[in-house]
């Protein structure tokens, strides 16, 4: 227990008002985006899409099993 008390023995000094702070004249350090943890879910594609990727929908539903129009696999 004594080691825990020794940790908190140091006095905590208040920071003070922002106007009293010294100016910061050093370069701004930014984190590397590749080193950051990835978010959950499907990753975002970095592929450049073009007009070949656009699909023209005919509006007709086809059956997945027989590929004929007029019905679906469920009906």
URMODA-V978215 format. One record per residue. N is the residue number from 1. PHI is phi in whole degrees, 0 to 359 (NA if undefined). NEAR is the number of other C-alpha atoms within 10 Angstrom. D_FIRST is the distance of its C-alpha to the first C-alpha in Angstrom with 2 decimals. Layout:
N;PHI;NEAR;D_FIRST, N;PHI;NEAR;D_FIRST
This chain:
1;NA;5;0.00, 2;295;6;3.76, 3;293;8;5.44, 4;292;8;5.29, 5;295;9;6.55, 6;293;9;8.84, 7;294;8;10.27, 8;268;9;11.45, 9;289;9;12.57, 10;295;8;15.86, 11;281;6;18.56, 12;268;7;20.22, 13;261;6;23.96, 14;291;6;26.49, 15;286;8;28.93, 16;97;8;32.02, 17;283;7;35.36, 18;297;7;36.91, 19;292;7;39.91, 20;273;8;37.81, 21;287;9;36.53, 22;284;7;38.20, 23;288;7;40.66, 24;258;7;39.70, 25;246;6;42.50, 26;251;6;41.19, 27;295;6;42.43, 28;282;6;41.02, 29;264;6;39.09, 30;251;6;39.94, 31;288;7;38.32, 32;284;7;40.58, 33;295;8;41.90, 34;289;7;42.21, 35;273;7;38.52, 36;285;8;37.53, 37;291;7;36.81, 38;281;9;39.89, 39;281;8;40.35, 40;288;6;41.09, 41;105;6;44.73, 42;289;6;47.84, 43;293;8;47.66, 44;283;7;49.87, 45;284;7;53.01, 46;259;6;53.72, 47;283;6;57.37, 48;277;6;60.06, 49;271;9;62.32, 50;228;7;66.06, 51;289;6;69.06, 52;290;6;69.35, 53;281;8;66.15, 54;287;8;67.71, 55;256;7;69.03, 56;271;6;72.08, 57;275;7;71.72, 58;276;6;75.00, 59;90;6;73.82, 60;268;9;75.13, 61;272;13;72.75, 62;239;14;73.39, 63;286;14;72.52, 64;289;12;69.94, 65;278;8;71.83, 66;254;10;75.45, 67;62;12;75.05, 68;259;12;77.76, 69;276;11;77.66, 70;104;10;78.08, 71;207;14;75.28, 72;240;14;71.71, 73;296;10;70.07, 74;280;6;68.93, 75;252;6;72.35
